[in-house]
Amino acid sequence: MKKIIYFVSILFICGLIMSFGKINVKSTAYTNLNGSYMAVSLGSLWHANQSTYSSWRMNDAGNIWHNSGSVNISQKSFTSYKTSDGRTAYTDVVFLSDDYSDRWEGNGWRASGRYYKECPNRFSRMCQGVIELNDYVMWNTSLGRYYSSAEIQYTITHEMGHALGLADNKYSGNIMTQGRLSSIYFGRDDNDSYEARHGKNSFWGGGY
């Protein structure tokens, strides 16, 4: 009887160690569960550009993620469409731009972009992701302050990562690192975050 109790105790302790080990392994994975619905369920992400920034930038950002990840990203000329049962559906993401200096809960004077979702109501799955690009920070003609082409591209690629369901992470050398950055390359944390969101072996970003 003592041997059985001892054996069960050992199994319990091993289980605890394995549980803590899993938590540690995932500690570099940053995911945002408010990511695009279609990207999660259908393996695709459609985006439309209604901003003043060139559409090739959005295509490049999509290609950067798609080349390494399992989600198919493509640009569309429309923002809504009819489903086979007659309902109105929306592209996963629409890009907008404006001077947002007096908006974004007080962060518009310093943030270059943000992602959020618009839904008809909290129970609806017919939602649309919105990426707002901040002209006040990135292309301010009155102050003569401009982001470089690489910095604009980094911002757009970073925000598209949010649309894919990834959150910001605090480690440098990743696309999902916050800041005014220009080096667009994947890090280990981008890889971990993407795979935590979309499944094992769904991404290869060169972070390893």
SEKOLMAR-938289 format. One record per residue (C-alpha): x, y, z; residue number from 1. Coordinates in nm, 2 decimals. Layout:
residues N
+--------+--------+--------+--------+
:      x :      y :      z : padren :
+--------+--------+--------+--------+
:      X :      Y :      Z :    NUM :
...
+--------+--------+--------+--------+
END
This chain:
residues 208
+--------+--------+--------+--------+
:      x :      y :      z : padren :
+--------+--------+--------+--------+
:   0.00 :   0.00 :   0.00 :      1 :
:   0.28 :   0.24 :   0.09 :      2 :
:   0.45 :   0.16 :  -0.24 :      3 :
:   0.13 :   0.25 :  -0.43 :      4 :
:   0.09 :   0.58 :  -0.24 :      5 :
:   0.46 :   0.66 :  -0.30 :      6 :
:   0.42 :   0.59 :  -0.68 :      7 :
:   0.10 :   0.80 :  -0.70 :      8 :
:   0.28 :   1.09 :  -0.52 :      9 :
:   0.57 :   1.07 :  -0.76 :     10 :
:   0.33 :   1.09 :  -1.06 :     11 :
:   0.16 :   1.39 :  -0.90 :     12 :
:   0.49 :   1.57 :  -0.85 :     13 :
:   0.60 :   1.49 :  -1.21 :     14 :
:   0.27 :   1.62 :  -1.33 :     15 :
:   0.32 :   1.95 :  -1.15 :     16 :
:   0.67 :   1.98 :  -1.29 :     17 :
:   0.55 :   1.92 :  -1.64 :     18 :
:   0.27 :   2.17 :  -1.60 :     19 :
:   0.51 :   2.44 :  -1.48 :     20 :
:   0.75 :   2.34 :  -1.77 :     21 :
:   0.47 :   2.40 :  -2.02 :     22 :
:   0.40 :   2.75 :  -1.87 :     23 :
:   0.77 :   2.83 :  -1.90 :     24 :
:   0.79 :   2.71 :  -2.26 :     25 :
:   0.50 :   2.94 :  -2.36 :     26 :
:   0.63 :   3.24 :  -2.17 :     27 :
:   0.75 :   3.40 :  -2.49 :     28 :
:   0.43 :   3.35 :  -2.68 :     29 :
:   0.21 :   3.66 :  -2.70 :     30 :
:  -0.13 :   3.61 :  -2.85 :     31 :
:  -0.43 :   3.83 :  -2.88 :     32 :
:  -0.76 :   3.63 :  -2.87 :     33 :
:  -0.93 :   3.93 :  -3.04 :     34 :
:  -0.76 :   3.85 :  -3.37 :     35 :
:  -0.94 :   3.83 :  -3.70 :     36 :
:  -1.23 :   3.57 :  -3.69 :     37 :
:  -1.19 :   3.46 :  -4.05 :     38 :
:  -0.81 :   3.41 :  -4.02 :     39 :
:  -0.87 :   3.19 :  -3.72 :     40 :
:  -1.15 :   2.98 :  -3.86 :     41 :
:  -1.08 :   2.96 :  -4.24 :     42 :
:  -0.70 :   3.00 :  -4.26 :     43 :
:  -0.73 :   3.32 :  -4.46 :     44 :
:  -0.72 :   3.69 :  -4.40 :     45 :
:  -0.87 :   3.94 :  -4.65 :     46 :
:  -0.77 :   4.31 :  -4.63 :     47 :
:  -0.88 :   4.63 :  -4.81 :     48 :
:  -0.70 :   4.96 :  -4.82 :     49 :
:  -0.89 :   5.28 :  -4.76 :     50 :
:  -0.59 :   5.47 :  -4.63 :     51 :
:  -0.37 :   5.73 :  -4.79 :     52 :
:  -0.08 :   5.48 :  -4.78 :     53 :
:   0.01 :   5.28 :  -5.09 :     54 :
:  -0.15 :   4.94 :  -5.13 :     55 :
:   0.18 :   4.78 :  -5.21 :     56 :
:   0.28 :   4.84 :  -4.85 :     57 :
:  -0.02 :   4.62 :  -4.73 :     58 :
:   0.06 :   4.36 :  -4.99 :     59 :
:   0.43 :   4.35 :  -4.87 :     60 :
:   0.32 :   4.32 :  -4.51 :     61 :
:   0.09 :   4.04 :  -4.60 :     62 :
:   0.35 :   3.86 :  -4.80 :     63 :
:   0.60 :   3.89 :  -4.51 :     64 :
:   0.36 :   3.70 :  -4.28 :     65 :
:   0.22 :   3.46 :  -4.54 :     66 :
:   0.56 :   3.35 :  -4.67 :     67 :
:   0.64 :   3.21 :  -4.33 :     68 :
:   0.29 :   3.14 :  -4.19 :     69 :
:   0.00 :   2.91 :  -4.27 :     70 :
:  -0.26 :   3.19 :  -4.30 :     71 :
:  -0.33 :   3.30 :  -4.66 :     72 :
:  -0.33 :   3.68 :  -4.67 :     73 :
:  -0.47 :   3.87 :  -4.98 :     74 :
:  -0.58 :   4.22 :  -5.06 :     75 :
:  -0.93 :   4.28 :  -5.19 :     76 :
:  -1.10 :   4.58 :  -5.37 :     77 :
:  -1.41 :   4.56 :  -5.15 :     78 :
:  -1.48 :   4.58 :  -4.78 :     79 :
:  -1.80 :   4.38 :  -4.76 :     80 :
:  -1.97 :   4.10 :  -4.96 :     81 :
:  -2.27 :   3.87 :  -4.95 :     82 :
:  -2.24 :   3.51 :  -4.82 :     83 :
:  -2.42 :   3.22 :  -4.98 :     84 :
:  -2.71 :   3.25 :  -4.74 :     85 :
:  -2.75 :   3.62 :  -4.82 :     86 :
:  -2.59 :   3.77 :  -4.51 :     87 :
:  -2.35 :   4.06 :  -4.53 :     88 :
:  -2.00 :   3.98 :  -4.43 :     89 :
:  -1.69 :   4.20 :  -4.42 :     90 :
:  -1.33 :   4.17 :  -4.51 :     91 :
:  -1.12 :   4.07 :  -4.21 :     92 :
:  -0.93 :   4.40 :  -4.21 :     93 :
:  -0.97 :   4.75 :  -4.35 :     94 :
:  -0.68 :   5.00 :  -4.34 :     95 :
:  -0.76 :   5.36 :  -4.26 :     96 :
:  -0.55 :   5.67 :  -4.20 :     97 :
:  -0.60 :   6.01 :  -4.04 :     98 :
:  -0.46 :   6.25 :  -3.77 :     99 :
:  -0.55 :   6.06 :  -3.46 :    100 :
:  -0.36 :   6.29 :  -3.22 :    101 :
:  -0.67 :   6.37 :  -3.01 :    102 :
:  -0.80 :   6.01 :  -3.00 :    103 :
:  -0.70 :   5.66 :  -2.90 :    104 :
:  -0.75 :   5.71 :  -2.52 :    105 :
:  -0.49 :   5.98 :  -2.51 :    106 :
:  -0.22 :   5.78 :  -2.70 :    107 :
:  -0.28 :   5.94 :  -3.04 :    108 :
:   0.00 :   6.19 :  -3.01 :    109 :
:   0.26 :   5.91 :  -2.99 :    110 :
:   0.13 :   5.58 :  -3.14 :    111 :
:   0.18 :   5.52 :  -3.51 :    112 :
:  -0.09 :   5.27 :  -3.55 :    113 :
:  -0.35 :   5.05 :  -3.38 :    114 :
:  -0.58 :   4.75 :  -3.45 :    115 :
:  -0.92 :   4.69 :  -3.32 :    116 :
:  -1.24 :   4.50 :  -3.41 :    117 :
:  -1.58 :   4.65 :  -3.50 :    118 :
:  -1.89 :   4.43 :  -3.45 :    119 :
:  -2.26 :   4.51 :  -3.48 :    120 :
:  -2.31 :   4.37 :  -3.13 :    121 :
:  -2.12 :   4.16 :  -2.88 :    122 :
:  -2.28 :   3.84 :  -2.99 :    123 :
:  -2.21 :   3.89 :  -3.37 :    124 :
:  -1.94 :   3.70 :  -3.56 :    125 :
:  -1.98 :   3.94 :  -3.86 :    126 :
:  -1.70 :   4.16 :  -3.74 :    127 :
:  -1.44 :   4.36 :  -3.92 :    128 :
:  -1.08 :   4.44 :  -3.80 :    129 :
:  -0.97 :   4.80 :  -3.84 :    130 :
:  -0.61 :   4.91 :  -3.87 :    131 :
:  -0.57 :   5.29 :  -3.82 :    132 :
:  -0.24 :   5.45 :  -3.94 :    133 :
:  -0.17 :   5.77 :  -3.76 :    134 :
:  -0.06 :   6.05 :  -3.99 :    135 :
:   0.02 :   6.28 :  -3.69 :    136 :
:   0.30 :   6.05 :  -3.60 :    137 :
:   0.41 :   5.90 :  -3.94 :    138 :
:   0.34 :   6.17 :  -4.19 :    139 :
:   0.30 :   6.51 :  -4.02 :    140 :
:   0.33 :   6.78 :  -4.29 :    141 :
:   0.25 :   7.07 :  -4.05 :    142 :
:   0.54 :   6.97 :  -3.82 :    143 :
:   0.76 :   6.85 :  -4.10 :    144 :
:   0.80 :   6.51 :  -3.92 :    145 :
:   0.80 :   6.19 :  -4.13 :    146 :
:   0.87 :   5.83 :  -4.08 :    147 :
:   1.11 :   5.67 :  -4.32 :    148 :
:   0.97 :   5.42 :  -4.57 :    149 :
:   1.11 :   5.13 :  -4.37 :    150 :
:   0.95 :   5.26 :  -4.05 :    151 :
:   0.61 :   5.29 :  -4.22 :    152 :
:   0.65 :   4.94 :  -4.35 :    153 :
:   0.74 :   4.81 :  -4.00 :    154 :
:   0.42 :   4.98 :  -3.85 :    155 :
:   0.19 :   4.82 :  -4.11 :    156 :
:   0.35 :   4.48 :  -4.08 :    157 :
:   0.33 :   4.50 :  -3.70 :    158 :
:  -0.04 :   4.60 :  -3.71 :    159 :
:  -0.12 :   4.31 :  -3.95 :    160 :
:   0.04 :   4.08 :  -3.69 :    161 :
:  -0.24 :   4.20 :  -3.45 :    162 :
:  -0.50 :   4.12 :  -3.71 :    163 :
:  -0.35 :   3.77 :  -3.72 :    164 :
:  -0.41 :   3.74 :  -3.34 :    165 :
:  -0.07 :   3.83 :  -3.21 :    166 :
:  -0.02 :   4.07 :  -2.92 :    167 :
:   0.28 :   4.30 :  -2.85 :    168 :
:   0.58 :   4.15 :  -2.69 :    169 :
:   0.86 :   4.31 :  -2.49 :    170 :
:   1.16 :   4.15 :  -2.65 :    171 :
:   1.37 :   4.33 :  -2.92 :    172 :
:   1.43 :   4.17 :  -3.25 :    173 :
:   1.07 :   4.08 :  -3.33 :    174 :
:   0.81 :   4.23 :  -3.56 :    175 :
:   0.56 :   4.24 :  -3.27 :    176 :
:   0.80 :   4.45 :  -3.06 :    177 :
:   0.65 :   4.80 :  -3.00 :    178 :
:   0.84 :   5.12 :  -3.10 :    179 :
:   0.96 :   5.33 :  -3.39 :    180 :
:   1.16 :   5.05 :  -3.56 :    181 :
:   1.27 :   4.97 :  -3.92 :    182 :
:   1.42 :   4.63 :  -3.92 :    183 :
:   1.15 :   4.39 :  -4.05 :    184 :
:   1.26 :   4.04 :  -3.96 :    185 :
:   1.11 :   3.77 :  -3.75 :    186 :
:   1.23 :   3.67 :  -3.40 :    187 :
:   1.18 :   3.37 :  -3.19 :    188 :
:   0.89 :   3.54 :  -3.00 :    189 :
:   0.71 :   3.61 :  -3.33 :    190 :
:   0.75 :   3.24 :  -3.41 :    191 :
:   0.62 :   3.13 :  -3.07 :    192 :
:   0.33 :   3.37 :  -3.07 :    193 :
:   0.21 :   3.26 :  -3.42 :    194 :
:   0.23 :   2.89 :  -3.34 :    195 :
:   0.05 :   2.95 :  -3.00 :    196 :
:  -0.23 :   3.12 :  -3.20 :    197 :
:  -0.25 :   2.90 :  -3.51 :    198 :
:  -0.10 :   2.57 :  -3.41 :    199 :
:   0.23 :   2.38 :  -3.40 :    200 :
:   0.45 :   2.40 :  -3.71 :    201 :
:   0.22 :   2.67 :  -3.86 :    202 :
:   0.50 :   2.92 :  -3.89 :    203 :
:   0.86 :   2.95 :  -3.97 :    204 :
:   1.01 :   3.29 :  -3.91 :    205 :
:   1.38 :   3.21 :  -3.88 :    206 :
:   1.37 :   3.29 :  -3.51 :    207 :
:   1.54 :   2.97 :  -3.42 :    208 :
+--------+--------+--------+--------+
END
